[in-house]
Structures are given as structure tokens and as C-alpha cells.
Amino acid sequence: MPKVFTVSFADNETMPDCIEAMAADLSITPEMLIRRALAAHLGEYGLQEVPSGVKVKSITEFLIHSGVLKPGTGEDEQCLRSGSS
């Protein structure tokens, strides 16, 4: 089950309007804009270099080894299994 983080704003705050306006300007959803902002703020925090000697065979496998995706969930697990056989 995906994790959900809820952010609430008071009725008199303008941030929700700014988020919606900027998202509309970029032709994306407010959620996509928030994800972009978080990614820009966090930068490379928690990411790692793919270990030397590891030969990645797909983008999913690369994302797992670099720390973007967790291994062992759905498609990700099968990608790693096929690479280790």
C-alpha cells in the first residue's frame, strides 16, 4: 500500500492557490508539482552509486540499485530475480 502524506493549509493561506496556478501554467497536476518540488529539495539525499561490477539490465533494476525504488515489490522483484539467475 502506498504511503500518503497529507498537508493541510488554513483557509487564509494562499499556498494552495499558488500550487494550483503554477501546476496549471506547467500543464501538470498539483500532485506532480509537489512531487517535483520535493525531488528538487531532497536532491540526491538517500541515493547511492550503482556498485561497481553490477550490470543492470533495465531501468527498473538501475533505479533499485541507485536507491530510487525499493527491491522486492512487484515488477521490481521480478527484474532483480531475472538478473540474478
Chimera marker file (.cmm) of the C-alpha trace (Angstrom):
<marker_set name="trace">
<marker id="1" x="0.000" y="0.000" z="0.000" r="1" g="1" b="0" radius="0.5"/>
<marker id="2" x="1.422" y="3.398" z="-0.925" r="1" g="1" b="0" radius="0.5"/>
<marker id="3" x="2.316" y="5.857" z="1.792" r="1" g="1" b="0" radius="0.5"/>
<marker id="4" x="0.274" y="9.033" z="1.877" r="1" g="1" b="0" radius="0.5"/>
<marker id="5" x="1.375" y="12.322" z="3.389" r="1" g="1" b="0" radius="0.5"/>
<marker id="6" x="-1.313" y="14.913" z="3.985" r="1" g="1" b="0" radius="0.5"/>
<marker id="7" x="-0.510" y="18.603" z="4.058" r="1" g="1" b="0" radius="0.5"/>
<marker id="8" x="-3.189" y="20.976" z="5.303" r="1" g="1" b="0" radius="0.5"/>
<marker id="9" x="-3.435" y="24.720" z="4.818" r="1" g="1" b="0" radius="0.5"/>
<marker id="10" x="-5.556" y="27.231" z="6.691" r="1" g="1" b="0" radius="0.5"/>
<marker id="11" x="-8.372" y="28.902" z="4.782" r="1" g="1" b="0" radius="0.5"/>
<marker id="12" x="-6.491" y="32.212" z="4.719" r="1" g="1" b="0" radius="0.5"/>
<marker id="13" x="-3.244" y="30.775" z="3.230" r="1" g="1" b="0" radius="0.5"/>
<marker id="14" x="-2.514" y="31.387" z="-0.441" r="1" g="1" b="0" radius="0.5"/>
<marker id="15" x="-0.187" y="28.404" z="-0.992" r="1" g="1" b="0" radius="0.5"/>
<marker id="16" x="-2.926" y="26.088" z="-2.349" r="1" g="1" b="0" radius="0.5"/>
<marker id="17" x="-3.876" y="28.721" z="-4.933" r="1" g="1" b="0" radius="0.5"/>
<marker id="18" x="-0.206" y="29.181" z="-5.885" r="1" g="1" b="0" radius="0.5"/>
<marker id="19" x="0.276" y="25.427" z="-6.258" r="1" g="1" b="0" radius="0.5"/>
<marker id="20" x="-2.794" y="25.086" z="-8.470" r="1" g="1" b="0" radius="0.5"/>
<marker id="21" x="-1.867" y="28.126" z="-10.594" r="1" g="1" b="0" radius="0.5"/>
<marker id="22" x="1.734" y="27.042" z="-11.134" r="1" g="1" b="0" radius="0.5"/>
<marker id="23" x="0.657" y="23.471" z="-11.936" r="1" g="1" b="0" radius="0.5"/>
<marker id="24" x="-1.816" y="24.816" z="-14.493" r="1" g="1" b="0" radius="0.5"/>
<marker id="25" x="0.912" y="27.006" z="-16.037" r="1" g="1" b="0" radius="0.5"/>
<marker id="26" x="3.080" y="23.894" z="-16.405" r="1" g="1" b="0" radius="0.5"/>
<marker id="27" x="0.133" y="21.764" z="-17.638" r="1" g="1" b="0" radius="0.5"/>
<marker id="28" x="0.630" y="19.259" z="-14.812" r="1" g="1" b="0" radius="0.5"/>
<marker id="29" x="-1.395" y="18.277" z="-11.770" r="1" g="1" b="0" radius="0.5"/>
<marker id="30" x="-0.806" y="19.867" z="-8.369" r="1" g="1" b="0" radius="0.5"/>
<marker id="31" x="0.429" y="16.462" z="-7.119" r="1" g="1" b="0" radius="0.5"/>
<marker id="32" x="3.033" y="16.338" z="-9.892" r="1" g="1" b="0" radius="0.5"/>
<marker id="33" x="4.198" y="19.842" z="-8.988" r="1" g="1" b="0" radius="0.5"/>
<marker id="34" x="4.504" y="18.883" z="-5.323" r="1" g="1" b="0" radius="0.5"/>
<marker id="35" x="6.485" y="15.756" z="-6.270" r="1" g="1" b="0" radius="0.5"/>
<marker id="36" x="8.840" y="17.896" z="-8.370" r="1" g="1" b="0" radius="0.5"/>
<marker id="37" x="9.314" y="20.345" z="-5.501" r="1" g="1" b="0" radius="0.5"/>
<marker id="38" x="10.116" y="17.538" z="-3.081" r="1" g="1" b="0" radius="0.5"/>
<marker id="39" x="12.558" y="15.930" z="-5.510" r="1" g="1" b="0" radius="0.5"/>
<marker id="40" x="14.296" y="19.275" z="-6.085" r="1" g="1" b="0" radius="0.5"/>
<marker id="41" x="14.513" y="19.926" z="-2.355" r="1" g="1" b="0" radius="0.5"/>
<marker id="42" x="15.743" y="16.453" z="-1.416" r="1" g="1" b="0" radius="0.5"/>
<marker id="43" x="18.182" y="16.298" z="-4.321" r="1" g="1" b="0" radius="0.5"/>
<marker id="44" x="20.371" y="13.234" z="-4.059" r="1" g="1" b="0" radius="0.5"/>
<marker id="45" x="19.601" y="12.534" z="-0.397" r="1" g="1" b="0" radius="0.5"/>
<marker id="46" x="19.461" y="8.768" z="0.159" r="1" g="1" b="0" radius="0.5"/>
<marker id="47" x="20.708" y="7.866" z="-3.311" r="1" g="1" b="0" radius="0.5"/>
<marker id="48" x="23.811" y="5.800" z="-3.960" r="1" g="1" b="0" radius="0.5"/>
<marker id="49" x="26.134" y="4.915" z="-6.796" r="1" g="1" b="0" radius="0.5"/>
<marker id="50" x="25.430" y="1.620" z="-8.505" r="1" g="1" b="0" radius="0.5"/>
<marker id="51" x="28.075" y="-0.743" z="-7.092" r="1" g="1" b="0" radius="0.5"/>
<marker id="52" x="30.963" y="-1.471" z="-9.431" r="1" g="1" b="0" radius="0.5"/>
<marker id="53" x="30.651" y="-4.822" z="-11.117" r="1" g="1" b="0" radius="0.5"/>
<marker id="54" x="26.854" y="-4.708" z="-11.100" r="1" g="1" b="0" radius="0.5"/>
<marker id="55" x="25.468" y="-4.949" z="-14.612" r="1" g="1" b="0" radius="0.5"/>
<marker id="56" x="21.985" y="-3.503" z="-14.735" r="1" g="1" b="0" radius="0.5"/>
<marker id="57" x="19.710" y="-4.883" z="-17.408" r="1" g="1" b="0" radius="0.5"/>
<marker id="58" x="16.762" y="-2.497" z="-17.171" r="1" g="1" b="0" radius="0.5"/>
<marker id="59" x="15.821" y="0.951" z="-15.992" r="1" g="1" b="0" radius="0.5"/>
<marker id="60" x="13.922" y="-0.610" z="-13.092" r="1" g="1" b="0" radius="0.5"/>
<marker id="61" x="16.992" y="-2.512" z="-11.974" r="1" g="1" b="0" radius="0.5"/>
<marker id="62" x="19.079" y="0.688" z="-12.219" r="1" g="1" b="0" radius="0.5"/>
<marker id="63" x="16.528" y="2.576" z="-10.103" r="1" g="1" b="0" radius="0.5"/>
<marker id="64" x="16.609" y="-0.161" z="-7.460" r="1" g="1" b="0" radius="0.5"/>
<marker id="65" x="20.399" y="-0.245" z="-7.269" r="1" g="1" b="0" radius="0.5"/>
<marker id="66" x="20.622" y="3.548" z="-7.071" r="1" g="1" b="0" radius="0.5"/>
<marker id="67" x="18.080" y="3.770" z="-4.251" r="1" g="1" b="0" radius="0.5"/>
<marker id="68" x="15.142" y="5.319" z="-6.095" r="1" g="1" b="0" radius="0.5"/>
<marker id="69" x="12.937" y="2.204" z="-5.867" r="1" g="1" b="0" radius="0.5"/>
<marker id="70" x="12.681" y="-0.443" z="-3.153" r="1" g="1" b="0" radius="0.5"/>
<marker id="71" x="13.532" y="-4.009" z="-4.190" r="1" g="1" b="0" radius="0.5"/>
<marker id="72" x="11.151" y="-6.893" z="-3.668" r="1" g="1" b="0" radius="0.5"/>
<marker id="73" x="7.885" y="-5.288" z="-4.716" r="1" g="1" b="0" radius="0.5"/>
<marker id="74" x="6.001" y="-6.450" z="-7.763" r="1" g="1" b="0" radius="0.5"/>
<marker id="75" x="7.784" y="-5.788" z="-11.058" r="1" g="1" b="0" radius="0.5"/>
<marker id="76" x="10.922" y="-4.708" z="-9.228" r="1" g="1" b="0" radius="0.5"/>
<marker id="77" x="11.319" y="-8.126" z="-7.604" r="1" g="1" b="0" radius="0.5"/>
<marker id="78" x="10.979" y="-9.959" z="-10.915" r="1" g="1" b="0" radius="0.5"/>
<marker id="79" x="13.505" y="-7.641" z="-12.551" r="1" g="1" b="0" radius="0.5"/>
<marker id="80" x="16.107" y="-8.476" z="-9.905" r="1" g="1" b="0" radius="0.5"/>
<marker id="81" x="15.325" y="-12.196" z="-9.989" r="1" g="1" b="0" radius="0.5"/>
<marker id="82" x="15.766" y="-12.393" z="-13.745" r="1" g="1" b="0" radius="0.5"/>
<marker id="83" x="19.112" y="-10.614" z="-13.423" r="1" g="1" b="0" radius="0.5"/>
<marker id="84" x="20.404" y="-12.973" z="-10.730" r="1" g="1" b="0" radius="0.5"/>
<marker id="85" x="19.500" y="-16.261" z="-12.448" r="1" g="1" b="0" radius="0.5"/>
<link id1="1" id2="2" r="1" g="1" b="0" radius="0.2"/>
<link id1="2" id2="3" r="1" g="1" b="0" radius="0.2"/>
<link id1="3" id2="4" r="1" g="1" b="0" radius="0.2"/>
<link id1="4" id2="5" r="1" g="1" b="0" radius="0.2"/>
<link id1="5" id2="6" r="1" g="1" b="0" radius="0.2"/>
<link id1="6" id2="7" r="1" g="1" b="0" radius="0.2"/>
<link id1="7" id2="8" r="1" g="1" b="0" radius="0.2"/>
<link id1="8" id2="9" r="1" g="1" b="0" radius="0.2"/>
<link id1="9" id2="10" r="1" g="1" b="0" radius="0.2"/>
<link id1="10" id2="11" r="1" g="1" b="0" radius="0.2"/>
<link id1="11" id2="12" r="1" g="1" b="0" radius="0.2"/>
<link id1="12" id2="13" r="1" g="1" b="0" radius="0.2"/>
<link id1="13" id2="14" r="1" g="1" b="0" radius="0.2"/>
<link id1="14" id2="15" r="1" g="1" b="0" radius="0.2"/>
<link id1="15" id2="16" r="1" g="1" b="0" radius="0.2"/>
<link id1="16" id2="17" r="1" g="1" b="0" radius="0.2"/>
<link id1="17" id2="18" r="1" g="1" b="0" radius="0.2"/>
<link id1="18" id2="19" r="1" g="1" b="0" radius="0.2"/>
<link id1="19" id2="20" r="1" g="1" b="0" radius="0.2"/>
<link id1="20" id2="21" r="1" g="1" b="0" radius="0.2"/>
<link id1="21" id2="22" r="1" g="1" b="0" radius="0.2"/>
<link id1="22" id2="23" r="1" g="1" b="0" radius="0.2"/>
<link id1="23" id2="24" r="1" g="1" b="0" radius="0.2"/>
<link id1="24" id2="25" r="1" g="1" b="0" radius="0.2"/>
<link id1="25" id2="26" r="1" g="1" b="0" radius="0.2"/>
<link id1="26" id2="27" r="1" g="1" b="0" radius="0.2"/>
<link id1="27" id2="28" r="1" g="1" b="0" radius="0.2"/>
<link id1="28" id2="29" r="1" g="1" b="0" radius="0.2"/>
<link id1="29" id2="30" r="1" g="1" b="0" radius="0.2"/>
<link id1="30" id2="31" r="1" g="1" b="0" radius="0.2"/>
<link id1="31" id2="32" r="1" g="1" b="0" radius="0.2"/>
<link id1="32" id2="33" r="1" g="1" b="0" radius="0.2"/>
<link id1="33" id2="34" r="1" g="1" b="0" radius="0.2"/>
<link id1="34" id2="35" r="1" g="1" b="0" radius="0.2"/>
<link id1="35" id2="36" r="1" g="1" b="0" radius="0.2"/>
<link id1="36" id2="37" r="1" g="1" b="0" radius="0.2"/>
<link id1="37" id2="38" r="1" g="1" b="0" radius="0.2"/>
<link id1="38" id2="39" r="1" g="1" b="0" radius="0.2"/>
<link id1="39" id2="40" r="1" g="1" b="0" radius="0.2"/>
<link id1="40" id2="41" r="1" g="1" b="0" radius="0.2"/>
<link id1="41" id2="42" r="1" g="1" b="0" radius="0.2"/>
<link id1="42" id2="43" r="1" g="1" b="0" radius="0.2"/>
<link id1="43" id2="44" r="1" g="1" b="0" radius="0.2"/>
<link id1="44" id2="45" r="1" g="1" b="0" radius="0.2"/>
<link id1="45" id2="46" r="1" g="1" b="0" radius="0.2"/>
<link id1="46" id2="47" r="1" g="1" b="0" radius="0.2"/>
<link id1="47" id2="48" r="1" g="1" b="0" radius="0.2"/>
<link id1="48" id2="49" r="1" g="1" b="0" radius="0.2"/>
<link id1="49" id2="50" r="1" g="1" b="0" radius="0.2"/>
<link id1="50" id2="51" r="1" g="1" b="0" radius="0.2"/>
<link id1="51" id2="52" r="1" g="1" b="0" radius="0.2"/>
<link id1="52" id2="53" r="1" g="1" b="0" radius="0.2"/>
<link id1="53" id2="54" r="1" g="1" b="0" radius="0.2"/>
<link id1="54" id2="55" r="1" g="1" b="0" radius="0.2"/>
<link id1="55" id2="56" r="1" g="1" b="0" radius="0.2"/>
<link id1="56" id2="57" r="1" g="1" b="0" radius="0.2"/>
<link id1="57" id2="58" r="1" g="1" b="0" radius="0.2"/>
<link id1="58" id2="59" r="1" g="1" b="0" radius="0.2"/>
<link id1="59" id2="60" r="1" g="1" b="0" radius="0.2"/>
<link id1="60" id2="61" r="1" g="1" b="0" radius="0.2"/>
<link id1="61" id2="62" r="1" g="1" b="0" radius="0.2"/>
<link id1="62" id2="63" r="1" g="1" b="0" radius="0.2"/>
<link id1="63" id2="64" r="1" g="1" b="0" radius="0.2"/>
<link id1="64" id2="65" r="1" g="1" b="0" radius="0.2"/>
<link id1="65" id2="66" r="1" g="1" b="0" radius="0.2"/>
<link id1="66" id2="67" r="1" g="1" b="0" radius="0.2"/>
<link id1="67" id2="68" r="1" g="1" b="0" radius="0.2"/>
<link id1="68" id2="69" r="1" g="1" b="0" radius="0.2"/>
<link id1="69" id2="70" r="1" g="1" b="0" radius="0.2"/>
<link id1="70" id2="71" r="1" g="1" b="0" radius="0.2"/>
<link id1="71" id2="72" r="1" g="1" b="0" radius="0.2"/>
<link id1="72" id2="73" r="1" g="1" b="0" radius="0.2"/>
<link id1="73" id2="74" r="1" g="1" b="0" radius="0.2"/>
<link id1="74" id2="75" r="1" g="1" b="0" radius="0.2"/>
<link id1="75" id2="76" r="1" g="1" b="0" radius="0.2"/>
<link id1="76" id2="77" r="1" g="1" b="0" radius="0.2"/>
<link id1="77" id2="78" r="1" g="1" b="0" radius="0.2"/>
<link id1="78" id2="79" r="1" g="1" b="0" radius="0.2"/>
<link id1="79" id2="80" r="1" g="1" b="0" radius="0.2"/>
<link id1="80" id2="81" r="1" g="1" b="0" radius="0.2"/>
<link id1="81" id2="82" r="1" g="1" b="0" radius="0.2"/>
<link id1="82" id2="83" r="1" g="1" b="0" radius="0.2"/>
<link id1="83" id2="84" r="1" g="1" b="0" radius="0.2"/>
<link id1="84" id2="85" r="1" g="1" b="0" radius="0.2"/>
</marker_set>
